[in-house]
């Protein structure tokens, strides 16, 4: 089993209710080649194991891998979740609106009463202006009750041209963390920060 990412026992008391996590991972050609070690997939595993060990009974987690298509694993109780180990056949493009819509739809039917939390791992580049428009419509409309966090791949300043869109307050993202690459330390620190925000505890990576 890969152990690229792991977290220490949290400090402080949990101050939030149950959370339903959906980790949405961009598997377009540029993103896939940047993560040859599989750090992103391992971060999903580590998050599930952390929540199973230290979370609430109502916490849940699922995952979505996307490029041209989206492959969604609905959220399940953290102790029952089995993260993907095989490569997903989802094409090479970037259809962000379709992926986020599929993720939000899945959360609506699988999160029960837990607060939905979506963690998008992407360089933030949509396929077109209509794709950006669709994201804005989704996240400011029926997805507005979802706590959205973006871990933005910024190798070679890839995120910069999309930064203005994602930082628009109307979109309502709870956090944006840029990473220069998919090294385990950077990704683990980014996920630990999101876990801290959503649990009210102090979470740090090992």
N, C-alpha and C positions, 0 to 999 in steps of 0.2 A: 504494500500500500504506500502511495506517495505521501510524504510528509513535508512538502515544501512550505506549507503554511500551518501555523498552530497558534493558539492563544493561551495566555496564562489565566488562572482563576481570577475572576473579577473582584474588585474591591468596592465596598459600599453596598447599600441595599438596593434591590430592584425597585424603581419608582414608577414604572410604567406597567400597563396591563399587557395581555398577551399580544404578540406580534406574529403576523403572517408574512414571511419573507418570500419574495420571488426575485431570484438573481437572473438577470437578463444579459446574456453574453453575446457580443458581436463576433461572429465567426466568418466575417468577410475575408477575402484573400489577404489583405494587408494585416488585419488583426490576427489571423490564424498564424501567419508566418512569424509574427513578432513574439508569439508565446509558444515556442517549440518545446519548452519544458513542461507545459501543462499547469502553470501556476494558477490560472483562473479557475480551472476545474477543481484544483486542490483547495482553493479558497472556499468553494461551495461546500466541499466535504468538511473542511475545518469548521466552517460556520455551523453546519448541522450538528457536528459533534459537540461544539461549544454549547449550543442551545440545549442539546439533549442532556448535557452534564449540569448546566447551571441555569437553564431557563425555566419558564413556567410550564405547567401542564398544557396550557392552551397554545403555546408557541408552535408554529408550523413553518415549513420551508418547501419551496419548489424551485425549479430552474427552467429557463427558456434559452435555447441556443438559436441564433438566427443569422441569416444572410439574405438570400432571395426568399427563402421560406423560413418558417419558425417551427421549432420542435419543442413543445411544452410538456414538462412533467408537472402535473398539478401539485399544489402544496399539500403536504401530509404532516402528521405529527412528527416532530424532529427525530424521535427514536425509530420511526418506521421508514424514514426517507433513505433512499438508495441513490446516491449521486451517480451521474453518468461516468462511465469509464471508456466508452468507445467514441470514436469521432462521429460527429453528426453530419449527415449528408444534406446540407441546407444550401448548397450553391456557393457563389463567391461574391455576390453583390451585397447591397445594403438597403433593405426595405424596413426602415425603422418604424414607420407607422403601423405596418402590419404586425410586426413583432410586439410592439407595446400594446396594441389592441388585443392580440391573442393572450398576452400575459395578464392584462387587466380583466379580460373576460374570464380567464381561468380562475383568477383570484376571487372574482365575484361569486363563483360557485364552489370554491374549495377552502375559503378562509374562515368559514363559520363566523364567530363573533370577534375574532382577532383583528386588530388594526392592520390593514394591508401596508406593506413596506416593499417598494420596488427598488432594487439596486441594479442600475444599468452600467455595464462595463463596455465602453465603446470609445472611439475617437470623436463621436458626436456628429459625424458627417452623414447626413441623410442623402438619399439618392437624387433628390430634386427639390425645388421649392415647394411643389405640392406635397411632398413627403414631410417637409418641415411644417407646412400648414396643417397637415393631418395630426402631427404630434401635438401642436399647440391646441387644436380643437379637442383632442382627447384629454390632455392633461389639465386643461382649464374647464372641461365639461364633466363627463361621467367618471373621469379618472381623478377628479379634484380631491377626493377623499383619500387618495393613496399618498403615503409619504415617499417621495421619490429622491433618491440619491444617485449621483453620477460619479463613477470613477472613470476619468477621462484620460485615455491614452494620448500623450502629447509628444511622442517621439518625433523629432524633426518638426516640431511645432504643428503637428497634424490637427490639434484641437483648436488652434487659434482662430481659424476662419469661421468656426461654428460657435465660438465662445459667447458672442453677443446674443445669439439666439437662446442658449441655455441659461445665461445669467439674467435674462429678462424677468423681473419680478412677477409679471403676469403668469409665467409658467409655474411658479411656486415650488421650485426644487428646494429641498431641505438642505442639501449640501452638494458641492462640487469639489472633488479632489483630483488634481492632475497627477499623473505618474509619467515619468520619462520613459519607462519601459516596464516589462512584466517581470522584473526581478521579484523574488519572493518577499524580500523585506519591504519594498514599496507597496505591493499589493496587500500584504498582511497589515501594514500600518493603516492603509486606507480603510480596510474592512473593520479593523479594530475601532477606528474613529466612528464609523457608522453604528457599530454595536454599542458603543458608549452613548451615542446620541439617543438610540432607540430603547435602551434599557435604563438609562440614568445612572449606570455604574461606570467605573473606570475599567476599561478593557485594553490590555496591551498585548502585542504579539510577543511570542517567545523569540 
